[in-house]
Amino acid sequence: MGTPTPPPVTTPADSGPGGRPFKLPESVLVVIHTAALDVLLIRRTGGDGHWQSVTGSKDHGDEPFEATAVREVAEETGIDARGPGCELTDWFLENLYDIWPQWLHRYAPGVARNRERVFGLRVPSGTPVVLNPREHDDFCWLPWRDAADRCFSASNAEACLLLPRYLGGATGSSVQHPADPDTPG
């Protein structure tokens, strides 16, 4: 993990096959966890058995990474990252990786790399999860080391292993919201 040079960014007005907008090569990875360091993993649909944390691309070039993280968490798990007891933390870590060849058609011509910003989201134990069945078909809560072992993505596994370092916003920028009962007075 490091701070790479950002890839070129397209705008939603650019369109790909079928007239759909190209995906932007800027995304988030959100490690959802409890204070006890149990990590939520979700399994991608399609029978490949890939377990992962929440991921997703920006909707438009000027969408802040935090807004992307909040939106993707809600879309993929039904969890409100701004809800009571939740704490979203920007780890200020970014991954730069090659887009898998089978997914290149979703991006503008010439785009082959993606920049991914890493966040942590602490949630209360017992937080309900409601999956988007078009994207994921199962979920589990695992201790952080076991979660790292199950992740199909090396960068996702590494993020799970870094979790103890970022617990409680000790590093990075913690985004607390007024409804959070743990917010200091």
PyRosetta script that sets phi, psi and omega in degrees:
from pyrosetta import init, pose_from_sequence

init()
pose = pose_from_sequence("MGTPTPPPVTTPADSGPGGRPFKLPESVLVVIHTAALDVLLIRRTGGDGHWQSVTGSKDHGDEPFEATAVREVAEETGIDARGPGCELTDWFLENLYDIWPQWLHRYAPGVARNRERVFGLRVPSGTPVVLNPREHDDFCWLPWRDAADRCFSASNAEACLLLPRYLGGATGSSVQHPADPDTPG")
pose.set_psi(1, 140.6)
pose.set_omega(1, 178.8)
pose.set_phi(2, -164.7)
pose.set_psi(2, -170.4)
pose.set_omega(2, 178.0)
pose.set_phi(3, -108.4)
pose.set_psi(3, 99.4)
pose.set_omega(3, -177.2)
pose.set_phi(4, -86.5)
pose.set_psi(4, 170.6)
pose.set_omega(4, 171.3)
pose.set_phi(5, -72.4)
pose.set_psi(5, 131.3)
pose.set_omega(5, -177.4)
pose.set_phi(6, -66.2)
pose.set_psi(6, 145.8)
pose.set_omega(6, 176.1)
pose.set_phi(7, -75.2)
pose.set_psi(7, 166.6)
pose.set_omega(7, 177.2)
pose.set_phi(8, -63.9)
pose.set_psi(8, 145.0)
pose.set_omega(8, -178.4)
pose.set_phi(9, -111.2)
pose.set_psi(9, 132.7)
pose.set_omega(9, 174.8)
pose.set_phi(10, -98.6)
pose.set_psi(10, 171.8)
pose.set_omega(10, 177.9)
pose.set_phi(11, -111.2)
pose.set_psi(11, 157.9)
pose.set_omega(11, -179.7)
pose.set_phi(12, -60.0)
pose.set_psi(12, -19.3)
pose.set_omega(12, 178.5)
pose.set_phi(13, -66.9)
pose.set_psi(13, -25.8)
pose.set_omega(13, 175.8)
pose.set_phi(14, -70.5)
pose.set_psi(14, 136.1)
pose.set_omega(14, -177.2)
pose.set_phi(15, -127.0)
pose.set_psi(15, 151.2)
pose.set_omega(15, -179.0)
pose.set_phi(16, -108.2)
pose.set_psi(16, -154.5)
pose.set_omega(16, -179.1)
pose.set_phi(17, -57.6)
pose.set_psi(17, 137.6)
pose.set_omega(17, 178.9)
pose.set_phi(18, 75.1)
pose.set_psi(18, 9.4)
pose.set_omega(18, 178.5)
pose.set_phi(19, 78.5)
pose.set_psi(19, 0.5)
pose.set_omega(19, 177.7)
pose.set_phi(20, -73.7)
pose.set_psi(20, 147.0)
pose.set_omega(20, 177.4)
pose.set_phi(21, -62.8)
pose.set_psi(21, 145.5)
pose.set_omega(21, 173.1)
pose.set_phi(22, -65.3)
pose.set_psi(22, 147.2)
pose.set_omega(22, 172.4)
pose.set_phi(23, -69.9)
pose.set_psi(23, 146.6)
pose.set_omega(23, 175.7)
pose.set_phi(24, -85.7)
pose.set_psi(24, 141.5)
pose.set_omega(24, -178.3)
pose.set_phi(25, -84.8)
pose.set_psi(25, 41.4)
pose.set_omega(25, 175.0)
pose.set_phi(26, -135.2)
pose.set_psi(26, 124.0)
pose.set_omega(26, -173.6)
pose.set_phi(27, -142.5)
pose.set_psi(27, 177.8)
pose.set_omega(27, 177.6)
pose.set_phi(28, -123.7)
pose.set_psi(28, 154.6)
pose.set_omega(28, 168.8)
pose.set_phi(29, -125.2)
pose.set_psi(29, 122.3)
pose.set_omega(29, -177.3)
pose.set_phi(30, -119.5)
pose.set_psi(30, 114.0)
pose.set_omega(30, 176.7)
pose.set_phi(31, -87.8)
pose.set_psi(31, 107.5)
pose.set_omega(31, 179.3)
pose.set_phi(32, -89.6)
pose.set_psi(32, 130.2)
pose.set_omega(32, -174.0)
pose.set_phi(33, -150.9)
pose.set_psi(33, 163.5)
pose.set_omega(33, 173.6)
pose.set_phi(34, -97.6)
pose.set_psi(34, 172.0)
pose.set_omega(34, 176.6)
pose.set_phi(35, -62.9)
pose.set_psi(35, -26.1)
pose.set_omega(35, 178.5)
pose.set_phi(36, -82.1)
pose.set_psi(36, 4.8)
pose.set_omega(36, 179.0)
pose.set_phi(37, 69.7)
pose.set_psi(37, 29.1)
pose.set_omega(37, 167.8)
pose.set_phi(38, -84.1)
pose.set_psi(38, 132.8)
pose.set_omega(38, -173.6)
pose.set_phi(39, -109.9)
pose.set_psi(39, 135.5)
pose.set_omega(39, 174.8)
pose.set_phi(40, -83.1)
pose.set_psi(40, 125.2)
pose.set_omega(40, 171.4)
pose.set_phi(41, -118.1)
pose.set_psi(41, 144.8)
pose.set_omega(41, 179.0)
pose.set_phi(42, -123.8)
pose.set_psi(42, 143.6)
pose.set_omega(42, -177.1)
pose.set_phi(43, -100.2)
pose.set_psi(43, 127.3)
pose.set_omega(43, 178.3)
pose.set_phi(44, -64.3)
pose.set_psi(44, 143.2)
pose.set_omega(44, 174.7)
pose.set_phi(45, -72.0)
pose.set_psi(45, 166.9)
pose.set_omega(45, 175.9)
pose.set_phi(46, 107.4)
pose.set_psi(46, 3.1)
pose.set_omega(46, 173.8)
pose.set_phi(47, 77.7)
pose.set_psi(47, 4.7)
pose.set_omega(47, -179.0)
pose.set_phi(48, -83.9)
pose.set_psi(48, -10.9)
pose.set_omega(48, 177.0)
pose.set_phi(49, 68.9)
pose.set_psi(49, 19.6)
pose.set_omega(49, -178.8)
pose.set_phi(50, -77.5)
pose.set_psi(50, 119.2)
pose.set_omega(50, 176.2)
pose.set_phi(51, -99.3)
pose.set_psi(51, 141.1)
pose.set_omega(51, -175.7)
pose.set_phi(52, -158.9)
pose.set_psi(52, 170.2)
pose.set_omega(52, 168.6)
pose.set_phi(53, -84.2)
pose.set_psi(53, -179.7)
pose.set_omega(53, 176.4)
pose.set_phi(54, -67.7)
pose.set_psi(54, 133.8)
pose.set_omega(54, 174.9)
pose.set_phi(55, -137.7)
pose.set_psi(55, 159.2)
pose.set_omega(55, 175.4)
pose.set_phi(56, 173.2)
pose.set_psi(56, 155.4)
pose.set_omega(56, -177.0)
pose.set_phi(57, -90.5)
pose.set_psi(57, 156.1)
pose.set_omega(57, 172.4)
pose.set_phi(58, -61.1)
pose.set_psi(58, 148.5)
pose.set_omega(58, 175.2)
pose.set_phi(59, -81.4)
pose.set_psi(59, -30.5)
pose.set_omega(59, 177.7)
pose.set_phi(60, -149.9)
pose.set_psi(60, 157.4)
pose.set_omega(60, -172.3)
pose.set_phi(61, -57.6)
pose.set_psi(61, -31.3)
pose.set_omega(61, -178.0)
pose.set_phi(62, -97.8)
pose.set_psi(62, 9.0)
pose.set_omega(62, 174.8)
pose.set_phi(63, -69.4)
pose.set_psi(63, 124.2)
pose.set_omega(63, 177.9)
pose.set_phi(64, -62.9)
pose.set_psi(64, 147.7)
pose.set_omega(64, 178.5)
pose.set_phi(65, -56.8)
pose.set_psi(65, -38.5)
pose.set_omega(65, 179.8)
pose.set_phi(66, -60.1)
pose.set_psi(66, -43.3)
pose.set_omega(66, 179.1)
pose.set_phi(67, -64.0)
pose.set_psi(67, -38.4)
pose.set_omega(67, 176.9)
pose.set_phi(68, -62.8)
pose.set_psi(68, -43.6)
pose.set_omega(68, -180.0)
pose.set_phi(69, -60.9)
pose.set_psi(69, -47.7)
pose.set_omega(69, -179.3)
pose.set_phi(70, -60.9)
pose.set_psi(70, -45.3)
pose.set_omega(70, -178.6)
pose.set_phi(71, -64.5)
pose.set_psi(71, -47.5)
pose.set_omega(71, -177.3)
pose.set_phi(72, -65.7)
pose.set_psi(72, -38.8)
pose.set_omega(72, 176.8)
pose.set_phi(73, -60.2)
pose.set_psi(73, -45.2)
pose.set_omega(73, 179.5)
pose.set_phi(74, -64.3)
pose.set_psi(74, -44.9)
pose.set_omega(74, -177.8)
pose.set_phi(75, -64.7)
pose.set_psi(75, -40.0)
pose.set_omega(75, -172.6)
pose.set_phi(76, -91.3)
pose.set_psi(76, -25.6)
pose.set_omega(76, -174.7)
pose.set_phi(77, -127.4)
pose.set_psi(77, -11.7)
pose.set_omega(77, -175.5)
pose.set_phi(78, 76.4)
pose.set_psi(78, 4.3)
pose.set_omega(78, -179.3)
pose.set_phi(79, -85.9)
pose.set_psi(79, 133.7)
pose.set_omega(79, 175.3)
pose.set_phi(80, -89.2)
pose.set_psi(80, 105.6)
pose.set_omega(80, -177.7)
pose.set_phi(81, -62.6)
pose.set_psi(81, -15.4)
pose.set_omega(81, 178.3)
pose.set_phi(82, -102.7)
pose.set_psi(82, 8.0)
pose.set_omega(82, -177.0)
pose.set_phi(83, -74.8)
pose.set_psi(83, 170.3)
pose.set_omega(83, 179.9)
pose.set_phi(84, -56.0)
pose.set_psi(84, 133.6)
pose.set_omega(84, 177.7)
pose.set_phi(85, 80.8)
pose.set_psi(85, -1.8)
pose.set_omega(85, -179.6)
pose.set_phi(86, -95.3)
pose.set_psi(86, 145.5)
pose.set_omega(86, 177.8)
pose.set_phi(87, -138.9)
pose.set_psi(87, 112.1)
pose.set_omega(87, 178.4)
pose.set_phi(88, -92.4)
pose.set_psi(88, 129.5)
pose.set_omega(88, -178.2)
pose.set_phi(89, -125.9)
pose.set_psi(89, 124.7)
pose.set_omega(89, 173.3)
pose.set_phi(90, -82.5)
pose.set_psi(90, 118.6)
pose.set_omega(90, -177.9)
pose.set_phi(91, -82.7)
pose.set_psi(91, -5.5)
pose.set_omega(91, -178.3)
pose.set_phi(92, 54.0)
pose.set_psi(92, 37.6)
pose.set_omega(92, 174.1)
pose.set_phi(93, -117.3)
pose.set_psi(93, 142.3)
pose.set_omega(93, 177.2)
pose.set_phi(94, -134.2)
pose.set_psi(94, 143.1)
pose.set_omega(94, 174.7)
pose.set_phi(95, -109.9)
pose.set_psi(95, 140.3)
pose.set_omega(95, 172.7)
pose.set_phi(96, -119.7)
pose.set_psi(96, 121.6)
pose.set_omega(96, -176.5)
pose.set_phi(97, -141.7)
pose.set_psi(97, 158.7)
pose.set_omega(97, 176.1)
pose.set_phi(98, -72.5)
pose.set_psi(98, 136.6)
pose.set_omega(98, 175.4)
pose.set_phi(99, -74.3)
pose.set_psi(99, 134.5)
pose.set_omega(99, 179.8)
pose.set_phi(100, -57.6)
pose.set_psi(100, 138.8)
pose.set_omega(100, -177.1)
pose.set_phi(101, -52.8)
pose.set_psi(101, -37.3)
pose.set_omega(101, -178.4)
pose.set_phi(102, -68.5)
pose.set_psi(102, -11.2)
pose.set_omega(102, -179.4)
pose.set_phi(103, -110.6)
pose.set_psi(103, -2.7)
pose.set_omega(103, -177.3)
pose.set_phi(104, -59.6)
pose.set_psi(104, -30.4)
pose.set_omega(104, -179.1)
pose.set_phi(105, -62.8)
pose.set_psi(105, -19.1)
pose.set_omega(105, 179.8)
pose.set_phi(106, -78.3)
pose.set_psi(106, -12.4)
pose.set_omega(106, -175.9)
pose.set_phi(107, -110.9)
pose.set_psi(107, 160.6)
pose.set_omega(107, 179.0)
pose.set_phi(108, -60.9)
pose.set_psi(108, 151.7)
pose.set_omega(108, 177.4)
pose.set_phi(109, -54.0)
pose.set_psi(109, 137.0)
pose.set_omega(109, 179.0)
pose.set_phi(110, 90.1)
pose.set_psi(110, -12.5)
pose.set_omega(110, 178.4)
pose.set_phi(111, -86.8)
pose.set_psi(111, 121.5)
pose.set_omega(111, -178.2)
pose.set_phi(112, -131.5)
pose.set_psi(112, -5.7)
pose.set_omega(112, -178.5)
pose.set_phi(113, -129.2)
pose.set_psi(113, 150.5)
pose.set_omega(113, -179.6)
pose.set_phi(114, -122.6)
pose.set_psi(114, 143.7)
pose.set_omega(114, 174.4)
pose.set_phi(115, -106.5)
pose.set_psi(115, 124.0)
pose.set_omega(115, -175.1)
pose.set_phi(116, -119.6)
pose.set_psi(116, 124.0)
pose.set_omega(116, 178.5)
pose.set_phi(117, -95.3)
pose.set_psi(117, 136.4)
pose.set_omega(117, -174.6)
pose.set_phi(118, -102.2)
pose.set_psi(118, 132.8)
pose.set_omega(118, 176.9)
pose.set_phi(119, -128.1)
pose.set_psi(119, 157.4)
pose.set_omega(119, 167.6)
pose.set_phi(120, -116.0)
pose.set_psi(120, 146.8)
pose.set_omega(120, 175.6)
pose.set_phi(121, -132.8)
pose.set_psi(121, 107.8)
pose.set_omega(121, 175.3)
pose.set_phi(122, -84.0)
pose.set_psi(122, 130.7)
pose.set_omega(122, 179.2)
pose.set_phi(123, -127.2)
pose.set_psi(123, 157.1)
pose.set_omega(123, 176.0)
pose.set_phi(124, -65.1)
pose.set_psi(124, 146.4)
pose.set_omega(124, 174.0)
pose.set_phi(125, -55.9)
pose.set_psi(125, 141.8)
pose.set_omega(125, 179.1)
pose.set_phi(126, 84.2)
pose.set_psi(126, 6.1)
pose.set_omega(126, 177.8)
pose.set_phi(127, -58.6)
pose.set_psi(127, 125.9)
pose.set_omega(127, 179.6)
pose.set_phi(128, -69.3)
pose.set_psi(128, 147.9)
pose.set_omega(128, 179.3)
pose.set_phi(129, -121.1)
pose.set_psi(129, 128.3)
pose.set_omega(129, 176.3)
pose.set_phi(130, -124.3)
pose.set_psi(130, 107.9)
pose.set_omega(130, -175.4)
pose.set_phi(131, -78.9)
pose.set_psi(131, 151.3)
pose.set_omega(131, 169.8)
pose.set_phi(132, -85.2)
pose.set_psi(132, 108.5)
pose.set_omega(132, -172.7)
pose.set_phi(133, -65.0)
pose.set_psi(133, -16.4)
pose.set_omega(133, 175.5)
pose.set_phi(134, -72.5)
pose.set_psi(134, -22.2)
pose.set_omega(134, -175.9)
pose.set_phi(135, -111.3)
pose.set_psi(135, -36.0)
pose.set_omega(135, -174.3)
pose.set_phi(136, -139.5)
pose.set_psi(136, 147.1)
pose.set_omega(136, -177.0)
pose.set_phi(137, -121.8)
pose.set_psi(137, -0.3)
pose.set_omega(137, 178.0)
pose.set_phi(138, -162.0)
pose.set_psi(138, 160.5)
pose.set_omega(138, 175.6)
pose.set_phi(139, -145.7)
pose.set_psi(139, 161.0)
pose.set_omega(139, 174.9)
pose.set_phi(140, -153.8)
pose.set_psi(140, 155.5)
pose.set_omega(140, 173.1)
pose.set_phi(141, -107.5)
pose.set_psi(141, 126.1)
pose.set_omega(141, -178.8)
pose.set_phi(142, -131.8)
pose.set_psi(142, 151.0)
pose.set_omega(142, 170.3)
pose.set_phi(143, -56.8)
pose.set_psi(143, 147.9)
pose.set_omega(143, -169.1)
pose.set_phi(144, -53.9)
pose.set_psi(144, -38.8)
pose.set_omega(144, 179.4)
pose.set_phi(145, -68.8)
pose.set_psi(145, -40.7)
pose.set_omega(145, 178.2)
pose.set_phi(146, -66.0)
pose.set_psi(146, -37.8)
pose.set_omega(146, 177.0)
pose.set_phi(147, -62.0)
pose.set_psi(147, -43.2)
pose.set_omega(147, 178.7)
pose.set_phi(148, -59.7)
pose.set_psi(148, -40.8)
pose.set_omega(148, 179.3)
pose.set_phi(149, -64.9)
pose.set_psi(149, -30.3)
pose.set_omega(149, -176.1)
pose.set_phi(150, -86.2)
pose.set_psi(150, -22.0)
pose.set_omega(150, -177.6)
pose.set_phi(151, -62.8)
pose.set_psi(151, 134.7)
pose.set_omega(151, 177.8)
pose.set_phi(152, -78.9)
pose.set_psi(152, -23.7)
pose.set_omega(152, -178.0)
pose.set_phi(153, -94.3)
pose.set_psi(153, 130.1)
pose.set_omega(153, 179.1)
pose.set_phi(154, -62.2)
pose.set_psi(154, -38.4)
pose.set_omega(154, -179.6)
pose.set_phi(155, -70.0)
pose.set_psi(155, -33.0)
pose.set_omega(155, 176.6)
pose.set_phi(156, -69.0)
pose.set_psi(156, -42.4)
pose.set_omega(156, 177.1)
pose.set_phi(157, -60.5)
pose.set_psi(157, -43.5)
pose.set_omega(157, 179.1)
pose.set_phi(158, -62.3)
pose.set_psi(158, -40.1)
pose.set_omega(158, 178.4)
pose.set_phi(159, -62.4)
pose.set_psi(159, -41.1)
pose.set_omega(159, 177.3)
pose.set_phi(160, -61.8)
pose.set_psi(160, -40.4)
pose.set_omega(160, 179.9)
pose.set_phi(161, -69.0)
pose.set_psi(161, -24.8)
pose.set_omega(161, 177.9)
pose.set_phi(162, -83.2)
pose.set_psi(162, -10.8)
pose.set_omega(162, -174.3)
pose.set_phi(163, -50.1)
pose.set_psi(163, -47.4)
pose.set_omega(163, -178.3)
pose.set_phi(164, -57.2)
pose.set_psi(164, -30.9)
pose.set_omega(164, 179.7)
pose.set_phi(165, -67.1)
pose.set_psi(165, -30.8)
pose.set_omega(165, -173.9)
pose.set_phi(166, -104.7)
pose.set_psi(166, 0.3)
pose.set_omega(166, -179.3)
pose.set_phi(167, -58.1)
pose.set_psi(167, 131.2)
pose.set_omega(167, 175.5)
pose.set_phi(168, 76.5)
pose.set_psi(168, 13.7)
pose.set_omega(168, 176.0)
pose.set_phi(169, 72.5)
pose.set_psi(169, 21.0)
pose.set_omega(169, -179.6)
pose.set_phi(170, -60.6)
pose.set_psi(170, -30.2)
pose.set_omega(170, 176.5)
pose.set_phi(171, -129.6)
pose.set_psi(171, 156.3)
pose.set_omega(171, -179.9)
pose.set_phi(172, 84.8)
pose.set_psi(172, -170.4)
pose.set_omega(172, -177.1)
pose.set_phi(173, -112.1)
pose.set_psi(173, 116.8)
pose.set_omega(173, -179.9)
pose.set_phi(174, -86.8)
pose.set_psi(174, 134.3)
pose.set_omega(174, 179.9)
pose.set_phi(175, -114.1)
pose.set_psi(175, 99.8)
pose.set_omega(175, 178.9)
pose.set_phi(176, -102.5)
pose.set_psi(176, 153.9)
pose.set_omega(176, -176.6)
pose.set_phi(177, -122.1)
pose.set_psi(177, 150.9)
pose.set_omega(177, -174.7)
pose.set_phi(178, -52.8)
pose.set_psi(178, -30.4)
pose.set_omega(178, -178.1)
pose.set_phi(179, -75.0)
pose.set_psi(179, -9.9)
pose.set_omega(179, -176.7)
pose.set_phi(180, -74.4)
pose.set_psi(180, 116.1)
pose.set_omega(180, -178.1)
pose.set_phi(181, -67.1)
pose.set_psi(181, -16.0)
pose.set_omega(181, 179.5)
pose.set_phi(182, -87.9)
pose.set_psi(182, -2.2)
pose.set_omega(182, -179.9)
pose.set_phi(183, -68.7)
pose.set_psi(183, 126.0)
pose.set_omega(183, 179.1)
pose.set_phi(184, -61.6)
pose.set_psi(184, 145.0)
pose.set_omega(184, -177.6)
pose.set_phi(185, -59.7)
pose.dump_pdb("model.pdb")
